[in-house]
Amino acid sequence: MNEIHLQNLEMLHLLWLVSILAGLFWYASRRRRASLQLLLGEGWEQRTPDFRRGTSRRTWKAVAILASLVFLVAALTRPAWNPVETTVSRQGRDVVFLLDVSRSMLAEDLAPNRLERAKLAIRDCIEQLEGDRVGLVVFAGNSVVRCPLTVDYGFFRMMLDGVAVDSVTKGGTMIGDALRRTSTEVFDDQDRAFKDLILITDGQDHESFPLEAAKAIGEEGIRLIAIGLGDENEGQPIPIASKNNQKSYLTHEGEIVKTRLDGSTLRDMVKTTPGGRYFNVATGVIDLGTVYQQLIAGAQKRSLQDQEIQKYEEKFQIFLGTAFLLLMLEGTTREKPKEKIRG
């Protein structure tokens, strides 16, 4: 047998329950002996041979129960051995989420705000992925690669959870710069036709030439899917933190700054990329899972590099069967119903 591989190691914490139960058995035995000594006085053990035999049976039953729990915990860890080399072939696309984290994304026309609603939508979309590589770039006045392309969705979620408006040091909204950085630093140079960029923003750009950047990625075969958040007609104030915990809003020259969705720029951008789509969420519901299923899941996928993995044979059945066998043996062992006392 090769080295044992435990695939659910955290279940070993349940062994604490076994030690607690063992302590309870020991305490019950001590209490039982103390009660008989109090009732019968000194020398009670010599006058109660049936009790001694019953003690042996109780000890066996306790050991059987404890051992069965140990084997049950061992089964829950999913032990496996006898690894076999297996070749896994994978197909998929490269999907990068480009998320606006500028202060305007704190507007509350989507509850609790645009940014948190966007993060929730991305989490829902990740649940729909079918082997695609996924990446995350956040931007405001500059852009930061939070997660390079990966199939480790757990790591992606961890990086997404930490996203906030302070994830980027420079204020503003430079969509064009973010598109250019994503194209050069996240996507590789191969098979550009199998790449999707999902831009989530309110569309307000500060002269970073987003339309020209969209044309450039379109010429490389990258598809742009834009998600517009916010109301195009009615502006919304931008909440800011205050020292007295009272709600206040961003102001400029004494006037409250309001932000609204610039949908026209986003519509023009997606038209310059092959198969580009614009979704005007406005203040409604974002369902990126449906977007993924409609546009990405069924799209052509490229064959990705084959990977050699070691697949272990799971053997939890052995431990589970042993646990049930011990419980059955414990159930067939009976204690003496009465104890004879020698006078």
N, C-alpha and C positions, 0 to 999 in steps of 0.2 A: 504493500500500500504506500502511495506517495504521501507527501505532506498534506495534512488536512487543511482545507480552505474554508473558513467560516464566512458566509456571505451576508449574515445579519448579526454582526458582532455585538451590537448594542443590547441584544436580548440577554447577554450575560449579566446585566444589571438585575435580572429577576432572581439571581442566586441569593440576593439579600432576603427574599421571601422565604427561601429554604432555611437560612440560618435563623430567621425569626421563628419559624414554625418549630425548628429543633429546640429552640429555647423554651417555647411553650410546652412541648412534650416533657422536657426535663423539669420544668416548674410544676407541671401537673403530677409527675411522679413523686417529687419531693413533698408536695402537699398531701398526696395519698398516704405516704409512709408516715408523715407527721400526725395525720389524723388517727391512724391505727395505733400508733404508739400512745397517743393521748387517751384513746378509748380502752386499750388492753394493757397498758403499762409496759414495764421492762420485760424483755424476753418474749415479746409478742411474735417475733419472727420464727422461733422454734415451735410455737404452737399453731402456726398458720402455714403449713406446707403448700396448701392450695394457692395461697396468695403468692408464694414464691414462684410456683409454676405459672400463675397468671401474669406475674411481672415479666417473666421471660417471653410469654406470648405477646404482651403489650409492647415490649421492647422490639420484638420482631416486626409487629405491625407498624410501629413508628418508623423503624428503619426502612421498611418496604415503601411506606408513603413518601419519606424523604428522598429515597433513591429514585422513585418514579418521577418525582418533581425535577430532580437533577437531569434525568434522561429527557423529560419533556422540554426543559429549558435548552438542553443540547439540541433537540430536534428543531426548536424555534430559531436557533442560530443558522440553520440550513447548512450543516456540514457537507462538504463535498471533497472528493479526491479523484484520482485517476484522470489527470488532465489530458485532453486530446487537442492537438493543433487543428484549428478550423479556419478556413478562409471565408471572410465575410465580404460580400460585394454590396456596395451602397450607391444609390442614385439620389440625386437631389439638386436643388438650386441654391444659390447664395442670396440670402435675404438680409439686408442691412436696414435697421430702423434709424432714421435721422430725426432726433427729437429736439424740438425747440425748448430751451429752458430759460429764455429771457423773462424779465419781470412781467411782461404782458401776459405770460402764461399763468399768472396767479389770478387773473380775472375770474370772477365767480359766476359767470353766466352759464358755466357747466359746474355742477356740484361735485366735490367741494371746491375745485377750481380746474382750469383747463389742464394743467400739468398732471395732477393726480388722476384725472379721468383718462388722460392719454396713457399713463403708466398702467392703469388697470386694463385698458384695452389691449396693450401690448402683452401683458401677462396672459390674457385670455387667448390671444393669437398664438402664443408659444405652445399652448396646450394642443393646438391643431397641427403643429409641424410634423412632417412625415420624413424625417431624416435629412432635412435641409440644414445647411450651415447658416448660422445666424450671427449678426454682429450689431453693435450699438454705438452710435456716435451722438453726442449731445453738443448743442451749439447755442451761442448767443452772439456776443461780439467777436468771439473766436470759437473754435471747436475743439473737442476732446474725444479721443477714441476710448470709450469706456470698456468695450468688449470687442476684441478682434473676432473674425469669423471662427465659429466653433460649433460642434454638435453637443457640447456640454451645456445643456439647457439649465441645469442647476446653477452653474457659474453665471450664466447670462442673467438669470433672475436675481441673483445676489447683487450683480452690478446695477441692474435696473432699480432695485429697491433703494439703493443709495443715491439715486439721482435727485437733485434739488436745484433751485435757482443759483446756488453758490457752487455748483459743480463746474462752472465756467467762471473764470476770474474777471473777464471783461464784459461790460454791459453792451446792450445793443442787440441787433438781429442781423446777422450777415449770412443769409441763406446761400448766396453764391459761393462764398469761401468754404462753407461747410460741404457743399456738393463737390467742389474741386478736391478738398482734402480726402473725402470719402473715396473718390474715384482713384486717387493716387496711393493712399495709405492703407485702405481696407480691402478693396477688390484687387485681385491679382490680374495679370495680363492675359490669362487664358480663358477661353470660352466665355466671352463677355455676354453672349446671347442668353446665358443661363443665369443672369443676375437681375435682381429686383432691388430697388431702393424705395423704401416707404418713408416719405417725408411727412411729419406731423407738426403742424405749425399754425399760427394765426395769419401767416403770410405777409406780415409787415416787415419790409426789408429796408436796411439803411445803406443804399447805394453800393451793394456788393455785386451788382450785375447778375442776378439770379437767372434771368432768361438766357444769357450767353452761356452760363455754366450748365444749364439744362441742355442746351443744344450740344455742348461738348460731350456730355456723357451719353446723349442720344446717338451721336456719331460713333461712339464706342460700343453701341448695342445694349447699353444699360437701360432698363425700363424704369421710369419714374412713376410711382403711385403717390399722389399727394392727398393728405387728409387735412381739410380746412376746419379749424376750430374757431368758434366765436360768431357773433352777429355781424353781418356785413353792413347793416343800416344803423343800428343803435350802438354807440360806443359804451364800453364798460370801464369803471374806475379800477385802478390797480391797488389792491390792499398792500400796506406795508406794516411792519412790526412797530409797535409803540412801547415806550417804557412803562406806561401805566396800564398796559394790557387792554387799552381801548382801541377799537378799530379806527384806523386812519387810512388815508389814500395818498398816493403819489401826486405831488403837485409840481408845477413849473410856473414861476413868476406869479405865484398866488392862485393859479387856476388848477383845478383837478385834471390830471392827465387821463384821457380816456383812450381805450384801445378797441379797434374793430377789425374784423376779418377782411383781409385783402384777397378776395377770391379771384379777382381778375388776373392777378400775376400768376397765381397757381394754375389757373386754367391754361394760360399761355405756355407755361413751363412744360406741362405734361404733353402738350401737342407736339413738342419737339423730340420726344423719345418714342421708340417703337412700342406700340401697344400701351402707351401711357394713359393713366386714368386719374380723374380728379373726383373726390368724394366730398361734397359740401355738407359736413356734419352740422355746422352752425352751432346751435345750442341743443341739438338732439342727442341721440344715442350712437356711440361709436361701437361698431361690431367688426373688429378687425379679423375675427375668426371667420366670418362669412366672406370678407374680402379675400382672405387667404384661400379659402376653399374655391371661390369663383375664379380667381385670377392666377393663383400660384400653384395650388395643389395639382390641378389638372394640366398645367403647362408642361412643355417638354423639359425633361430633366437630363442632365449629363451623367455618365457613369463616372463615379469618383474612384479614387485609388482603393484597390482591394487591401484588406487589412487582415493580418494573421493574429488570431486570438486563441487563448487557451480556454477551452470549455470543460468545466469540471462536471463529473457525474454526482448528482445530488444523492445523499445517503441518509436523509433525515428519517426515512421510513424505518430504518434499523432502530434508531433511538426511540421513535414514537412507539413502535411495537414492543420494545423492552419496557417502556413506561406502563403501557396497558397490561402487560403480563404481570408486572409487579403489583399493580393495583388489583388484578384478579386474584393473585395469591394472597394478598392482604385480606381481601374480602372473604376468603374461605377459612381464614384462621379465626377461631372463636376463643374468647376468654371464658374462663370458668364462671358460670352464673352465680355460684355460691362458694363460700370459703368455709371449710370446716375448722373449727377452733378446738384445740385440745385443752381440756380442763385440768 
